[in-house]
Amino acid sequence: MNVESVGRATLMAFLAAPLFSCSSGEPETAFAGTATRRSSVAAAASQISGPAATGEALRLVLAPTGNAARYRVREQLVGHDLQNDAVGETKSLTGALSIDSAGKVIPGTSKFTLDAATFVSDRDRRDGFVRGRLLEADSYPTITLAPKQIKGVGLPLPKAGSAPIEMIADLTVRGVTRSTTWKGTAQFGGDGVAGSASTAFTFDDMQLEQPRVPVLLSVADTIKLEIDFNLVRQH
């Protein structure tokens, strides 16, 4: 059995959210979201934590702690001499990864979901812009990552050590789905696997509008997404 196992998916989440420190003043109620958005997130979580698939040799689920998804976008604010990274993070992730006896991902039962309204950065106005205008979180409450292939680890999972990994996964943001490639490292131990991975894409790749607001002098075209995952075996 070769190469296609372990999860790094979380998502995250995944995932995609640009940032820049701006906003035309989205209301703070956007952060709480609506009852409809919360119901959609709960429904998505229940779909990915269901029963094991036929032919499944290993199922890994996200542990209650140790998971995060974040975006990173280069920006320069008006009145500032230097550029900096706008970074927003969420820990609102759920999901699972199913592997068959040949070490291949089972797409039908492998998916990671995050709440699109929960990214938090160091600026409230940026967060309001991301939730309201960029991600339209009330209309599109979840961001999903659906793994298709994972390279770098075989079954059975190692009991210790680390390994470089690469994951091909469909990322869906605001109703737009694109194939993405994530690269990172997995650490093995106990009854699961932890680690981190990242990918990058442009605003145009996900049909997102690059921000143009008065407080921003410039915003890079590339969005980097990062995930930290803590996956445990589901018995």
Summary of the structure (lengths in Angstrom):
residues: 235
radius of gyration: 17.8
end to end distance: 21.3
largest distance: 58.7
contacts: 849
relative contact order: 0.28
helix: 15%
strand: 45%
